[in-house]
């Protein structure tokens, strides 16, 4: 499956701390649901591993 990630989506990925690999895995293996404009959305949970101390 070829997956193209638009520049706007890449900006949102940075804001959310997501990687391209995570996005591709979600599109390939995540839960699919109906989205606006007759499109499909996908979701999947990933573990968050951060070295940042709050």
The first five atom37 places (N, CA, C, CB, O) and aatype in JSON, in Angstrom:
{
  "aatype": [20, 20, 20, 20, 20, 20, 20, 20, 20, 20, 20, 20, 20, 20, 20, 20, 20, 20, 20, 20, 20, 20, 20, 20, 20, 20, 20, 20, 20, 20, 20, 20, 20, 20, 20, 20, 20, 20, 20, 20, 20, 20, 20, 20, 20, 20, 20, 20, 20, 20, 20, 20, 20, 20],
  "atom_mask": [
    [1, 1, 1, 1, 1],
    [1, 1, 1, 1, 1],
    [1, 1, 1, 1, 1],
    [1, 1, 1, 1, 1],
    [1, 1, 1, 1, 1],
    [1, 1, 1, 1, 1],
    [1, 1, 1, 1, 1],
    [1, 1, 1, 1, 1],
    [1, 1, 1, 1, 1],
    [1, 1, 1, 1, 1],
    [1, 1, 1, 1, 1],
    [1, 1, 1, 1, 1],
    [1, 1, 1, 1, 1],
    [1, 1, 1, 1, 1],
    [1, 1, 1, 1, 1],
    [1, 1, 1, 1, 1],
    [1, 1, 1, 1, 1],
    [1, 1, 1, 1, 1],
    [1, 1, 1, 1, 1],
    [1, 1, 1, 1, 1],
    [1, 1, 1, 1, 1],
    [1, 1, 1, 1, 1],
    [1, 1, 1, 1, 1],
    [1, 1, 1, 1, 1],
    [1, 1, 1, 1, 1],
    [1, 1, 1, 1, 1],
    [1, 1, 1, 1, 1],
    [1, 1, 1, 1, 1],
    [1, 1, 1, 1, 1],
    [1, 1, 1, 1, 1],
    [1, 1, 1, 1, 1],
    [1, 1, 1, 1, 1],
    [1, 1, 1, 1, 1],
    [1, 1, 1, 1, 1],
    [1, 1, 1, 1, 1],
    [1, 1, 1, 1, 1],
    [1, 1, 1, 1, 1],
    [1, 1, 1, 1, 1],
    [1, 1, 1, 1, 1],
    [1, 1, 1, 1, 1],
    [1, 1, 1, 1, 1],
    [1, 1, 1, 1, 1],
    [1, 1, 1, 1, 1],
    [1, 1, 1, 1, 1],
    [1, 1, 1, 1, 1],
    [1, 1, 1, 1, 1],
    [1, 1, 1, 1, 1],
    [1, 1, 1, 1, 1],
    [1, 1, 1, 1, 1],
    [1, 1, 1, 1, 1],
    [1, 1, 1, 1, 1],
    [1, 1, 1, 1, 1],
    [1, 1, 1, 1, 1],
    [1, 1, 1, 1, 1]
  ],
  "atom_positions": [
    [[0.85, -1.17, 0.0], [0.0, 0.0, 0.0], [0.9, 1.24, 0.0], [-0.97, -0.01, 1.23], [1.8, 1.36, 0.83]],
    [[0.66, 2.16, -0.93], [1.4, 3.41, -0.98], [0.65, 4.45, -0.15], [1.59, 3.9, -2.45], [-0.55, 4.66, -0.33]],
    [[1.37, 5.09, 0.76], [0.76, 6.09, 1.62], [1.5, 7.41, 1.43], [0.77, 5.65, 3.11], [2.71, 7.48, 1.66]],
    [[0.79, 8.44, 1.01], [1.36, 9.77, 0.84], [0.9, 10.64, 2.0], [0.96, 10.4, -0.54], [-0.3, 10.73, 2.27]],
    [[1.83, 11.27, 2.69], [1.49, 12.12, 3.82], [1.66, 13.58, 3.39], [2.4, 11.8, 5.07], [2.76, 14.02, 3.06]],
    [[0.56, 14.32, 3.4], [0.57, 15.72, 2.99], [1.37, 16.58, 3.98], [-0.85, 16.26, 2.87], [1.55, 16.2, 5.14]],
    [[1.83, 17.72, 3.51], [2.65, 18.6, 4.35], [1.89, 19.07, 5.59], [3.11, 19.8, 3.55], [2.48, 19.19, 6.67]],
    [[0.59, 19.34, 5.45], [-0.21, 19.74, 6.61], [-0.23, 18.62, 7.65], [-1.66, 20.11, 6.18], [-0.12, 18.88, 8.85]],
    [[-0.38, 17.39, 7.19], [-0.39, 16.25, 8.1], [0.97, 16.1, 8.79], [-0.75, 14.95, 7.35], [1.02, 15.75, 9.97]],
    [[2.05, 16.36, 8.07], [3.38, 16.27, 8.68], [3.55, 17.31, 9.79], [4.47, 16.47, 7.61], [4.19, 17.04, 10.81]],
    [[2.99, 18.5, 9.58], [3.04, 19.53, 10.62], [2.27, 19.08, 11.86], [2.45, 20.86, 10.1], [2.74, 19.26, 12.99]],
    [[1.1, 18.48, 11.65], [0.3, 17.99, 12.78], [1.0, 16.84, 13.49], [-1.08, 17.55, 12.3], [0.9, 16.7, 14.71]],
    [[1.72, 16.0, 12.73], [2.46, 14.89, 13.33], [3.51, 15.44, 14.31], [3.14, 14.03, 12.23], [3.68, 14.9, 15.4]],
    [[4.21, 16.5, 13.9], [5.22, 17.11, 14.78], [4.58, 17.63, 16.05], [5.96, 18.27, 14.05], [5.11, 17.43, 17.15]],
    [[3.42, 18.3, 15.92], [2.72, 18.84, 17.08], [2.32, 17.73, 18.05], [1.47, 19.61, 16.63], [2.33, 17.93, 19.27]],
    [[1.98, 16.57, 17.51], [1.47, 15.47, 18.33], [2.55, 14.47, 18.72], [0.38, 14.75, 17.59], [2.29, 13.55, 19.5]],
    [[3.76, 14.64, 18.19], [4.84, 13.72, 18.54], [4.73, 12.36, 17.86], [4.88, 13.52, 20.02], [5.2, 11.36, 18.39]],
    [[4.11, 12.32, 16.69], [3.94, 11.07, 15.95], [5.02, 10.94, 14.88], [2.53, 11.0, 15.31], [5.5, 11.94, 14.35]],
    [[5.39, 9.71, 14.57], [6.37, 9.46, 13.52], [5.66, 9.01, 12.24], [7.4, 8.38, 13.97], [4.5, 8.59, 12.28]],
    [[6.37, 9.09, 11.11], [5.8, 8.6, 9.85], [5.51, 7.12, 9.94], [6.75, 8.89, 8.68], [4.5, 6.65, 9.42]],
    [[6.36, 6.38, 10.6], [6.16, 4.94, 10.75], [4.85, 4.66, 11.49], [7.34, 4.3, 11.48], [4.1, 3.76, 11.11]],
    [[4.59, 5.41, 12.56], [3.36, 5.21, 13.32], [2.12, 5.52, 12.47], [3.36, 6.1, 14.57], [1.12, 4.81, 12.53]],
    [[2.2, 6.58, 11.67], [1.08, 6.95, 10.81], [0.83, 5.86, 9.78], [1.35, 8.31, 10.12], [-0.32, 5.49, 9.54]],
    [[1.88, 5.36, 9.17], [1.73, 4.31, 8.16], [1.18, 3.02, 8.77], [3.08, 4.02, 7.48], [0.31, 2.38, 8.18]],
    [[1.66, 2.64, 9.94], [1.15, 1.45, 10.62], [-0.32, 1.61, 10.97], [1.97, 1.17, 11.88], [-1.09, 0.66, 10.89]],
    [[-0.7, 2.82, 11.35], [-2.1, 3.09, 11.69], [-2.99, 2.94, 10.45], [-2.26, 4.5, 12.29], [-4.06, 2.35, 10.52]],
    [[-2.54, 3.48, 9.32], [-3.33, 3.37, 8.1], [-3.42, 1.92, 7.63], [-2.73, 4.24, 6.99], [-4.43, 1.51, 7.05]],
    [[-2.38, 1.14, 7.87], [-2.36, -0.24, 7.4], [-3.08, -1.2, 8.35], [-0.93, -0.7, 7.22], [-3.75, -2.13, 7.91]],
    [[-2.95, -0.97, 9.67], [-3.44, -1.95, 10.63], [-4.36, -1.38, 11.71], [-2.28, -2.6, 11.29], [-4.82, -2.13, 12.57]],
    [[-4.62, -0.08, 11.67], [-5.44, 0.53, 12.71], [-6.93, 0.31, 12.49], [-5.17, 2.0, 12.78], [-7.36, -0.25, 11.48]],
    [[-7.68, 0.75, 13.46], [-9.14, 0.68, 13.38], [-9.64, 1.74, 12.41], [-9.8, 0.87, 14.79], [-9.27, 2.9, 12.52]],
    [[-10.48, 1.35, 11.46], [-11.01, 2.28, 10.48], [-12.39, 2.75, 10.93], [-11.08, 1.62, 9.08], [-13.17, 1.98, 11.48]],
    [[-12.69, 4.05, 10.69], [-13.99, 4.61, 11.04], [-14.39, 5.65, 9.98], [-13.95, 5.24, 12.46], [-13.52, 6.21, 9.32]],
    [[-15.69, 5.91, 9.82], [-16.14, 6.9, 8.84], [-15.73, 8.31, 9.29], [-17.68, 6.83, 8.67], [-15.82, 8.65, 10.46]],
    [[-15.27, 9.11, 8.33], [-14.85, 10.48, 8.6], [-15.65, 11.43, 7.7], [-13.31, 10.66, 8.38], [-16.42, 11.0, 6.85]],
    [[-15.44, 12.72, 7.9], [-16.15, 13.74, 7.1], [-15.84, 13.59, 5.61], [-15.76, 15.15, 7.58], [-14.81, 13.03, 5.22]],
    [[-16.74, 14.11, 4.8], [-16.57, 14.18, 3.35], [-16.4, 12.8, 2.71], [-15.38, 15.06, 3.01], [-15.66, 12.64, 1.74]],
    [[-17.09, 11.81, 3.27], [-17.09, 10.46, 2.73], [-15.69, 9.84, 2.69], [-17.69, 10.47, 1.33], [-15.35, 9.1, 1.77]],
    [[-14.89, 10.15, 3.7], [-13.53, 9.63, 3.79], [-13.45, 8.6, 4.92], [-12.51, 10.77, 4.02], [-14.41, 8.4, 5.67]],
    [[-12.3, 7.96, 5.02], [-12.06, 7.0, 6.1], [-11.02, 7.58, 7.05], [-11.6, 5.62, 5.53], [-10.02, 8.15, 6.62]],
    [[-11.25, 7.41, 8.34], [-10.27, 7.77, 9.36], [-9.7, 6.49, 9.95], [-10.9, 8.68, 10.46], [-10.32, 5.43, 9.86]],
    [[-8.54, 6.6, 10.56], [-7.9, 5.45, 11.19], [-7.39, 5.84, 12.56], [-6.75, 4.9, 10.31], [-6.97, 6.98, 12.77]],
    [[-7.42, 4.89, 13.5], [-6.88, 5.17, 14.83], [-6.18, 3.93, 15.37], [-8.0, 5.63, 15.8], [-6.53, 2.8, 15.05]],
    [[-5.19, 4.2, 16.19], [-4.41, 3.13, 16.82], [-3.66, 3.76, 17.98], [-3.42, 2.43, 15.8], [-3.2, 4.9, 17.88]],
    [[-3.54, 3.05, 19.08], [-2.81, 3.55, 20.24], [-1.37, 3.04, 20.23], [-3.51, 3.13, 21.54], [-1.12, 1.88, 19.93]],
    [[-0.45, 3.93, 20.57], [0.96, 3.59, 20.7], [1.42, 3.97, 22.09], [1.8, 4.3, 19.62], [0.89, 4.89, 22.7]],
    [[2.41, 3.26, 22.6], [2.99, 3.6, 23.9], [3.77, 4.89, 23.77], [3.9, 2.45, 24.42], [4.43, 5.14, 22.76]],
    [[3.7, 5.7, 24.78], [4.45, 6.94, 24.81], [5.66, 6.75, 25.7], [3.58, 8.13, 25.3], [5.52, 6.52, 26.9]],
    [[6.83, 6.84, 25.11], [8.08, 6.66, 25.86], [8.88, 7.94, 25.78], [8.9, 5.47, 25.31], [9.51, 8.22, 24.76]],
    [[8.86, 8.71, 26.83], [9.55, 9.99, 26.83], [10.61, 10.02, 27.91], [8.56, 11.14, 27.02], [10.43, 9.47, 29.0]],
    [[11.72, 10.66, 27.59], [12.79, 10.87, 28.57], [12.64, 12.22, 29.25], [14.16, 10.76, 27.89], [13.45, 12.57, 30.11]],
    [[11.62, 12.98, 28.89], [11.43, 14.3, 29.48], [10.93, 14.19, 30.91], [10.46, 15.12, 28.64], [10.06, 13.37, 31.21]],
    [[11.48, 15.0, 31.77], [11.0, 15.04, 33.15], [10.07, 16.24, 33.3], [12.19, 15.13, 34.18], [10.44, 17.36, 32.93]],
    [[8.88, 16.03, 33.81], [7.92, 17.11, 33.98], [8.07, 17.7, 35.32], [6.5, 16.63, 33.78], [7.35, 18.63, 35.67]]
  ]
}
